[in-house]
Structure formats: C-alpha cells, structure tokens
Amino acid sequence: MAGSETPPESEVPEGAGLAEHPLTARRLEKVTRLRAEGVEPYPLGYDRDAAAAELHERFGSLDADTWTGIEVRVAGRLMNSRRLGRLIFGVLQDHSGQIQLFAEAGGLGEDGLARFEDLDQGDWIWASGEVMTTRRGELSVHLADLALLAKSMRPLPAKWHGLKDTEVRFRRRELDLLVNPESRRIAEVRAGVVSELRRQFEERGFVEVETPVLQVQAGGALARPFETYHNALGLPMYLRIATELHLKRLIVGGMERVFELGRVFRNEGIDARHNPEFTTLEAYQALADYRDIMRLMEEVFPAVAERVVGATEITYRGRPLDLRPPYRRVSMLELVSQALGASVTPATPVAELRALAEAAGLQADPDWGFGKLVEEVFDERVEHDLWEPTFVIDHPIDISPLARQHRSVEGLVERFELYIAGAELVDAFTELNDPLDQRARFEAQAAARAAGDDTAHPVDEGFLQALELGMPPTGGLGIGVDRLVMLLTDQRNLREVVLFPHLRPEAPPA
C-alpha cells in the first residue's frame, strides 16, 4: 500500500530504468498484472464535481463524527495511505489542496479495500463517496467507489529528502510542485501578476500585439543575442533581445497605444537575477514622455500588488516595503556623485571620471567611455542600496541609443529606471523619434560593434525607414515581469519564480 514504500534512503537513483530498481520494478509488475486482469491502468472517462479546497470551505466547520448525506466525486494524486485494522485512510492531493479519504468494507467492499491497498504513493485516482468527519473531526470522503486513473511508475521523493536541494528542485520542477506548496503558490501568484498587468494596460486603452521572436537583426537593447539559421530562407537569424523596435513601428503605423507581454532572450550570464530567457512587458504610448510613464508606473505597480497579494505595503527579505506613490525621483549623476564623493556632470572629462572610479575600487576598462563608467559605478556602488521605489532618471546618452536627448541637459537622455529593493524593474524612455539622430546613434553603435563590442546595437534600416515616415512623440517602457514576481512573492532568486529555469549542466558522476 502507499504507506509501506521503501524508506527514502532507498529511493530510485536518477536515470535508473524501471526494471533496474526494486521499487519501480514492483510497480511495473503491477501494471502488467492489472492489464492481464482486464484493468486499464490509464483509463479515460472519469470526472469530478468537487475539489479539496471547496470541500474544506463548505464543510470545514462540521462537528466530529458527522455524516452529511452529500455524495461527491474527487480526483487527484494519492500522497500517502495507512491501514488501521479494518480501516484505510488516504490523503488525496489535487490542484487546490488535500482531502482525506476514508475506506472500510461497509462502503467500499472487500474487493474495493483490496484495490485501495494495492495502490502506491503517487498514483492518480478517482473516488466517490459521502462527505463526513471522523471521530477525531477530520474532514473526509467516505469511499463508495474507487478507480486508478494513472499508475505512478516512480515513487515520489519524501518531503524531507532531496527536494530541499535547490538544484534538484529546479531541475525536477514537477516533483518540487508536488511536495512543496510554496512552489505552487509562487506559480499561482506569477499567473496573477501576468493577468493583472495585462488588465491594467488594456483598461488604459493599450492593444496587446505579437511581434517576431525570430529576427534578421536583434535590436532594441544592448545585449548579445542567440543565433540560429533559417534553412528555407538561407538566412542567419536571432532570437529577439527586446520587442522595442517592432512595437515602435506599430506606433508609426497609427496604433497609438500598444504592448506586448512575452519572452525575450539574451545570450548572457546566469545568476540570481538573470536567466537567458525572461518575460517582459513592453508598452508604447503616443503623445507621452518619460514623465507620463513614471505616473503610469505609480498607478500600475500598486494596483498589481493590491490585486494579486492584497496589499501595497509588503515585506521583502525581512524589510518593510511600501509600493504606494509617489516614488522618489533622482538623477543617475547625482547618485554617482554621492557614491564617488565628487561632482560628476556630462562635462566631466572621461579621464577624471575613470580616476574617480578606480579610486573607489572599480576596475575600469580603458575603452569605457563616459556613460559606461557612470553605469559601472552606479551598478557597483549605488543600485543595491535603493530600497524604496526610486526613479533613477536622466542617463548618459552613449548608453541609451534609443532614447530622446534630454530637453534641457546636453549629454543626457530622458530615460528612467525604476529600482525597488535594490533591483531594476522598469526601463523607460522618452523615445527617440528623430530619424537623423537615430541613424547617427546607430552608426556610433556600429563602430563600437566593429571594434569588438558584440552587445552594441546594429544599424536597423527597416526601423530607420519607419522612423523616416514620422513617429509622434512617444513614451515607452519595459517591465521585468520575473523580478516583479520575485518582489511580490518575497524571493531572492529568479529561478524560484521561473518554472523551468536554465541551469548549468550537472557534473558527471565520479
């Protein structure tokens, strides 16, 4: 029976064939025996009319030893079972939670009890019976009928064995979800965040669109793309690193508010905040600038938090965090100046800035220009300390090739990044809509690319031709959805909120 499995230290080794280990060989023999008896271990045609959580909600206040007379049909995975004399108790887990099964000969019959006892932990089963409570007050389904829906050929790992190891949990997410309710909660919160983000933008008149994942040129960000090849067209192609350029072409085409929620891909490192593929929401609004987008974020973020987790005042990493507006606004150069203990302006000579950075302990590449130096100082000395929601505004022009020049400060652009709890969650611009300026920026990026910077932006003639038709003043943004989910679920590692994160290959066995 399910409660008599071999103890966890005898679990089936990873990759072992079904016939190679006693635990799985025994289950394989059961499948053969069932089929010889005319019983299909993977049948169709069973339905349920109640879920575990619904039963607890409806009947959770019943007194002990109460019989309701209400018949239900349930289905799920048998997590364990135990025999007490002539009685068998089991725990059934479905998508909503767990409910106890109570079986005895008076309800299920002797043959039914034998079938129940023949089940293994992890089997998918269907059962029907009366809702009742035991003498100890445990809400249960008193079984009148039972069927095997899907035989589990491999035993589940014990909760206390193996699946506290994060590497195992991330590689075998299906097992993680089975034994860790918190993992299921995170997955459900993520779904809620995506749904609510979509609703927030649609309510504001944005139209959701889809743009190509495979592109002839990967643009819209400074990043290294994944490369592939289209055999029929005979073309090298790239997985998109951003959706920006296609979305702006839709603005040119007259779709004045558009957004896309989907995956982008960057051939870069893996760590607690980065995965090679990740989910973004990019949106563009005609007749707006970055100040309008700041106000939009001050509306959307607290609304998503309120709808999904029920509060705008949350706790993250043990510290309180208030997502209610207004959010602080501070220039990137002001923060960098504070970190270096010296004033940094767009007029600061590159050599002087490099000396300041090195004096602060940074290893400055001799090829870095003004913007890259500012960015590195900010990344190393500033961003981790930005706890409360903060708009870091007005970035150097040379690290922002798609943003409009600042209306009043030469050498900067109208760009902001929204930082919360030390992480960037939003990148946004007043979009560059001057095709001549955009061409000059692309050509500067192309020169950097030719000099060996494979993250520099290519010259995209299709996008330039679209701009030459005329794009209205536009504000745009990109939200890191995975990081927003991390924030709202109090997770420090992005892999906790991505169901199937990319991992380094396992070391071969010694």
N, C-alpha and C positions, 0 to 999 in steps of 0.2 A: 504494500500500500504506500501512499505518498509519504507517510510519516516514517517509513522504515528504510529510506535511502541510505546508502553507504555514507559515513560521515565525510565532512568537507575535505579532510586531508586526502581522501581517495578520489577527488574529483577527476573527471576525464581530462587528460592533458590537451592543450590547444592543438588542433590539427589532427588529432587521432581519428582514425576511421571508425565507423560504427561497430564493426566486428572486432576491433582491436582491444576493447576495454570491457570488463565485465558489466559495468553499469549500462553502457549503450548496447552491448550485445544482448542483454536481457530484454531491453525494450524492443530491439529488432525482432527477437523471438516472439514477443507478444503480438507484434503486427502480423507476423506470419501465421500465428495461431488464430488470431481474430479472423483473418481472411479465410483460413481453412474452415472456420465455423460459420462462414457466410456473413460476417460482420465487417462492414467497410470502416476502417479507422479514420477516414477523411470524408465523411458524408456531406451532403447538401440538404437544404430544405428545412432547417430549424430556425425559428425566430424567437425573439424575446420581447416581453412587454414591460420589463422593469429593469432599472439599473440600481446598483448598490447604493449610491448616494441618494437616489429618490426614495428607496425603501427606508433608509435611516431618517430622511426628512419627514416622511409620512408616519412612520411607526416608532420613531426613536424614543418616545415618551411612554411606551407601554409598560405596564407593571410586569413583574416576573411571572412566569407560568401563565401567559395569556395567549389564547388562540383566537385569531381574527376571523377565520372563515373565508379569508380572501386568498384566492389562488393566483400565483404569479409564475411567469417563465423568465428565468435568468440564464445568462451565458457568460463565460469568462474562463480564466486560467485557474486551475486548482493549485494553490500555493502551498498547501500542506493539508494533511489529514491525520486523525488519530482515532484509535478504537478504545472505547471504554466499555468492556463487557460486550453486551449485545448492541451497543450504540456506536455509530461512527460520526465524527464531527469533521467537517472540512472548511477551509477558507477559500472562497471564490473571489478572484480579483478581476474587475472589468475596468473600463476606461475611467470610471468615476470613483472607484474605491473598492472596498471589500465588504462581503456579507458572509455570515456563517451558514453552512449547510448542515442540517441535522438529519441523520438517516437511521431508521430502525425498521425491523421486519414488518411492523404493523403498517407502515406507509409504503415502503419500497419493495417489500417482499424479500424472501431469502435469495432469490436469483439476483435481484437488484442490489442487495447488500454485497453479494459476491462480486458483481460488476464494479461497484464503488471501490471495494477493497483492491481490485485489480488495477485501479488507476495509479498513475505515477505523478509525482510533483511536476508541475509544468504543463500537464495535459489540458487542452481546451475542452470544456464540457458544456453541455446544456442540461438544465434541470428545471423541473416544475414542482410546485407544492404550495402548501399553506404558509402564510406569514404568521410567525408566532415568536414567543420568547421562552427561553429555557427557564428552569427553576432558578438559575443564577441570574436571570434577567438579560441574557444575551439574545439580541435580535437575530432571528434565524429563518431559513426556509426549510420547512419540514418536507422532505423529499417524497414525492409520489411517483416520479419518473425521472430517468437519467439517461443521457446519451453522450458518447465520446464524439467530439467534433473534429479534433486534430490531435494525433498522438505526438507528444514531445519526445523526440529521439535522443535528446541530450538533457541531462539534469541541469537544473538551474544552480548557479553558484549560491552558496549560503551568504546571507547579508554580511556576515562578519568576515567573510573570506574572499579576498581578491578585489572586490569592487569598491573598496576604499582607495585603491590604487588608481590615480587619475589617468595614467596611461591606458590601463585596461578599460576603464570606464569610457574613455573617448574612442578607443578602437572598437569596442563592442557596445555601442550605444544602446542596442536593443536590450542587452542584459541590464545595463545601467537603468534604463527606464522601467524595467520590470521590478527591480528591487529597491530603487531609490525614489520615493515620492517627490523629493525636492527637484529632481531632474525633470519629472513630468510637469511639476508646477512651472519651472522655468520655460519649458516648451510652450505651455499654455499662455504664459504672460507674453512671450515673444509673439505668438499669434495675435494676441490682443493689441500689442503695440503696432504691428503692421496694419491691422484692421482699422485702428483708431487714427493712425497717421493718414491713411487713405481717406477716411471720412472727413478729417479736418480740412484737407486740401479740396476735396470735392465740394464741401459746403461753401468754400470760398470761391467757387467758380472755376477751379482748375480742372483740366481734362486729362485723364490718365492716358498715356500713349505707350507704345513699344518701339524701340529703336534697335538697330542691328547689334548683335553680340559679336558677330564676325565682321571685321572691318579691314579695308585695304590699308588704312593708316589708323594707328591707335593714338587718339588725341584727346584733349580736354583736361589733361593733368600732366604733371611732370613725374613720370613713372616708367619703369621697364615693363614692356608687355610680354605676354606669352605668344609665341609664334607657332603658326601651323601652315598648312598648304592645301589649297583647293584644287583637286586634281582636274575636275571638269573644265575649270576656267584657266588652269595653269598659272595660278597666282599665289604668291605668298600672302598670308592673311594673319590677322592678330585678334586675340580676344580683347574686347574693349577694356580700357582702363578707366573710362568715365562715359557718361551719356551726354555730356555737355554740348558738344558741337552739333549733334543731330537735333537736340532739343531747341537750340538757338535757331536752327534752320526752320523749325516749325514756327517760331516767333516771326521770322521773316515772312513766312507763308501766311500770316494772319491769324494763327492760333495764339491768342494773346496771353493765355494762362495755361501752361502745360506742366505735367510732372510725370516722372517715371520712377517706379519702385522696383528694383531688381538687383541682380548680381553684377559686379564688376570684378576684374581680375588684374592682379599686379604681380609680376614675377620677382618678388622681393622676399625679405626675411619673414620668419615666423617667430612670434613671441606672444606675451600675454595680451597685447592689444592689436596684433596684426595676424591676418590669415590671408593666404594668396587669393582667395575669392571671398568677397564680403558683400553685404547688402547696403545699398544706399537709396535714399530718396532724393532725386534732383528735381528742382522746380524752377520755372522761369516766369516772370510776370512783367508784361509790357507796361511802360509808363511808371516804373518803380525804380528806386535806387536802394543802396545798401541800408539806408536808414529805415526805409519801409520794410525791408526784410528783417531787420532787428525787431521791429514791432511785431511782425508776423511770428517770429520765433518766441517772443514773450507771450504770445497767445497760444501757440500750438503746444509747446512743451508742458506747461502746467495743465492744459486740457487733457493731454495724453496721460499724464501721471494720475490725474484725478479719476479718469475713466477706467484705467487699467489696474491701478493698485489702490485707488480710493483715497489718495492724499497727495497734496503738493509739498508737504513737509515730511521728508523721508529720512531714513538713516542709511548711510553708506559707509562701509568699513568702520563701523562703530561711531561715526561722527554725524551730527545732525546736518541736514542739507535742505535749504528752502528754495523751491523752484518757482515761487511766486515772483512776478515782476515788481518793480523794474530791476533789470540786470545792470551791473556795473559796466561802464564803457571807459576804456583806457587804451592809449596808443601803444603799439608794439615798441616804438622807440623809447617811450617813457619808461616802460618796464625794463628794457635792456639797459637804459642809462642807470636805473636804480641798481640793477644787478652788477654792473661794472664799476659803479661809483664815479662815473664821469658822464658828461653830457654827450649823447650821440644824436646827430641830426643827419639829414640827407647830404649835408655839405661836409661831413666828417671824412677826411681822407682815408682811403682803404688801408694804407699802411698804419695809420694811427689806430684804426679800429682793430686791425689784426694784432697789434701790440697789446691793446687793452684786453683782447680775448685771451691771448697767451698768458698775460699776467694773471688772469683769472683762472688759469689752469687748463684751458682748452687747447687741444692740438689743432691748429689752424692750417689747413691746406694752402700752399702758396697760390693755387689757382682760384681760390674763392674770391668772389667779388663782394661788394658792399652788402647786398641782400643776403647772400649765402652766409656771410659772417654773422649778420644780425639774426638770421634764422637759427644758426647753430647755438649762439649764446642764449637765445630765447628757449630753445629746446632743452639745453643742458642746465640752465640756471633759473628759469622762470616758470615754465608751464606746470611743473609738478606742484607748485605752491598756490595755484589758482583754484581755490576750493569752491567758493560761492560762484554762481553763474556769472561769467565775465565775458563781455565782448571785447576781444583784442582787435583793435581797428588800425587801419592805415598802414599797410605793409609796403616794403620796398618794391619798386616797380620791376626790378630784374628777377624777382622770384614769383611774379604774378603776371604771366604773359597774356592772360585773357581778361584782366580786369582794367577798368577805365582809369586813366590818370586822375589823381586827386584834383578836385575843383579849385583848391587853394594852396596846396603844398607841392612844389615841384620835387620829383624823385620818388613820390609815393603814389599808391593807388587806393581807390575806395574799396577796400576789402575788409572783412572781419572774419575772425574765427571765434566760435563760442566754446569756451572752456568751462567744464563743470567737473569738480572733484579731480583736478589735475589732468584731465583728458580732453582732447579736442573732439567735439561732437558735431560741429557745423562749420563749413567753409562757405563763404558767400561774398559776392561782388556786386558793385555797380558794374554791369557788363560793358566791356569794350565794344562799341558799335561803329567806330571809325575804321573803315577798311584799310586806309592808308597806314594808320598807326598799327593796326593788327598785322599787316604784311611786314612792316619793319620789325615788329617784335618776333614774328615767326622767323624772319631771316637771321635775327640775332641768335635765336634758339638753334637754328640750323647750323650756324657757325660753331656754337658750343657742341653740337652733336658731332660735327665733323672733327672736332678736337678731342673727341673721345667720351663725351657725356651722353651715355645711352638712355638717360632719363629725360633729355631735353626734348622739347616739342618739335615735331616735324612741320614743314610748311604744308598746310592742307588747302590746296587750290579750290576744292569744291566748297569748303566753308568760306573762303575768301570771296568767291564769286557770289555766294549767298549774301554775304555782308554788303557787297557792292550794289545789291538791289535795294538796300536800305533796311536796317533793323532799328526799330524805335528804341528810345531809352528803356533799359530793361534791368531788373534786379534778378539775380539768380542765387541759388543755394544748393548745397549738398549736405544731407544729414547722414551721419554714420549710424545706421539702424542697430547694428550689433552692439555698439557702445552705449546707445540709449537703453537697450535691453539690459546690458550689464549694470547700468546705473539703477534701473528700476527693480532689479532682482538682487541687488547687493552682491554682485560677483566681481572678483578681481581679475579673472582670466576669461578672455574672449571665448576660449574653447568650451566654457561652460554653457554659453548661450547659442552656440552653433551646433546643430545636432550631429553633424559629421565633419568635424574639423580635420584639416590636413595635419599629419604628424610625420615626424622623421621615421624612416624605416626602422623596424625592430632589429636589434642586434641578433645575428645568427646564434643559435645555441652553441655553447662551448663543446 
